[in-house]
């Protein structure tokens, strides 16, 4: 990330498109013992309709792209938090 010929914000993320509801459902599926419920509320007026980041600048300037799939990352994150809170 320490490039001398480039300065600026760079969008880092995963280019897989999914909704927040789909993300919540995946998390609950990975934590079957959870008592959490998904609650739907009205969206804010400025809620983005698309959440797919454009990472072309990261690929071009930083030679970076995500290597971890969403489910793999969620499993690692859940395992990490299980270790530190239990």
Secondary structure, DSSP 8 states (H G I E B T S, - for coil): ---TT--S-----------HHHHHHHHHHH-TT-----------TT--S------HHHHHHH-----S-HHHHHHHHHHHHHHHH-
